Amino acid sequence: MRRKSIVILDGDRTHTYQLQQYLVNAGFDVISLSSVQELNQCLPVLLPDLIIMELKSPEYDGFSLCRQLYQQHRIPLMLMSEPVDEAEWIVALEVGAEAFLVKPFNPRMLLAKVRVLLRRRQPVAVVKASPPDAPRRYRFGSWVLDHVKREIEDRDGKRTPLSGADFQLLKIFLTHANQVLSRDQLYGMTRGRDSTPDDRSLDVHISRLRHRLEDDAKNPSLIKTIRGVGYVLSAHVEPLAL
């Protein structure tokens, strides 16, 4: 079986070398780069399975580079950064990042996230279609979800397409409406694993979904936070005929 290849982009050579050695010992082929110029020279020759890059760098705009890499190559991206505002993580996810790590982080957390991202890219042997009599559209609150087109429609008829992660999370809430779902349950349903204490990606995804649904983050009426437990979609869900 071919070893998965990873490119690490970080100007801190000491940090990059440590990550490289850890991932090599875990069975990956790893190339460490310190500049965007080196990255641009590398990509035409080797399209890696994953790019791990520093978000904040004096040499480049991490958000623009993330968008460029996603649009041109569709390579999974994992970002590293010192603590930043939640809004910045949301932007990073919207422009193409699939995971992030807040420095300092445990190398085992890095390895776990790398394996999860690469596992997502493996082909699925069997894809189960929705039952033929399953409703195509669901009304909840002032919104309608079309799960075939993967878009939501507001009361004025404005339609907004959803990303894969947003669609998956919303569908889970709709099929478990008015049920409190713990963080571990949501991680298990979306990623097939339990949460870890320092993984905040679920909170970022929920924050982004609330934004899509125009749900006030400080006082949400749809996706409510049950402190210390998890989240609940507080709405009546009605299947709609075509």
Buried (B, 14 or more C-beta within 10 A) or exposed (E): EEEBBBBBBBBBEEBBEEBBEBBEEBEBBBBBBBEBEBBEEBBEEEEBBBBBBBBBBEEBEBBEBBBBBBEEBEBBBBBBBEEBEEEBBBBBBBBBBBBBBBEEBEBEBBBBBBBBBBEBEEEEEEEEEEEEEEBBBBBBBEBBBBBEBBBBBBEEEEEEEBBEBBBBBBBBBBEBBEEEBBBEBBBBBBBEBEBBEEBBBBBBBBBBBBBBBEBEEEEBEBBBBEEEEBBBBBBEBEEEEE
